[in-house]
Amino acid sequence: MPSVLSDPTQPRAAGNRPEQGDTAVREIESVNATEQLRRAFGCFPSGVTALCARRGGHPLGLAASSFTSVSMDPPLVSVCVQHTSTTWPKLRALPRLGVSVLAEGQDEICGRLASRSGDRFAGVDWCASASGGVFVEGATLWLDCTVREEVTCGDHNIVLLQVHGLSAAPDTAPLVFHGSKYRRLASL
Ligand SMILES: Cc1cc2nc3c(=O)[nH]c(=O)nc-3n(C[C@H](O)[C@H](O)[C@H](O)COP(=O)(O)O)c2cc1C
């Protein structure tokens, strides 16, 4: 059997193609499924968003790379939030949610907004809309949203957010997350 088939989590060598009718696809092994899936899903590059709102005068938020645009009419976006999140149940109860698409160089802010200890907003410049959405200064996009619907899927909820207002800076390069690393877009 060609070595390309031996481990589906290892990179495939260029030009080393499996026989027709056979592929390098293997059933997910239950022993290390989480690690296999983390590496697999990490092949898909994404941006990173900050989901934040004001609660009792203080900002509250988390980092999420699962952001996707969904619909133009009505304007909808989605994020997937893990059931173990302790911040999401507080955020979802608030009237408005700010979504900031983080910019290149904001990797430290991202790490802070995902941290499990300390003040997530220490050293983070932010502002809030009158309705309570919190936005990270310097981000490439701000969306002022409400939660429209949540669908439970496996160990996450797909959260549909309705967009009510926006501020876009398309010339500001985004932060890129790929293979568990922060990266930057190359200019061609
Ligand atoms: C780059 C990055 C992307 C993340 N994306 C998500 C995501 O899409 N969904 C999610 O639920 N958590 C995501 N997290 C984890 C959360 O930011 C946060 O750490 C987690 O919700 C635990 O904190 P909490 O208990 O305060 O919610 C991400 C973390 C990092 C560093």
The ligand as a Gaussian input file, in Angstrom:
#p B3LYP/6-31G(d) Opt

LIG

0 1
 C       -8.212000      31.867000      17.398000
 C       -9.368000      31.411000      18.268000
 C      -10.585000      31.122000      17.705000
 C      -11.666000      30.698000      18.494000
 N      -12.855000      30.436000      17.896000
 C      -13.899000      30.020000      18.651000
 C      -15.161000      29.773000      18.033000
 O      -15.339000      29.925000      16.829000
 N      -16.178000      29.350000      18.837000
 C      -16.026000      29.178000      20.189000
 O      -16.979000      28.796000      20.858000
 N      -14.835000      29.433000      20.792000
 C      -13.785000      29.859000      20.062000
 N      -12.599000      30.139000      20.663000
 C      -12.504000      30.025000      22.144000
 C      -13.103000      31.254000      22.856000
 O      -12.481000      32.448000      22.437000
 C      -12.966000      31.147000      24.386000
 O      -11.666000      30.822000      24.721000
 C      -13.904000      30.085000      24.929000
 O      -15.227000      30.493000      24.658000
 C      -13.741000      29.875000      26.449000
 O      -14.031000      31.040000      27.149000
 P      -15.436000      31.285000      27.889000
 O      -15.690000      30.137000      28.812000
 O      -15.261000      32.613000      28.563000
 O      -16.495000      31.343000      26.821000
 C      -11.509000      30.565000      19.885000
 C      -10.266000      30.859000      20.464000
 C       -9.201000      31.276000      19.668000
 C       -7.879000      31.599000      20.305000

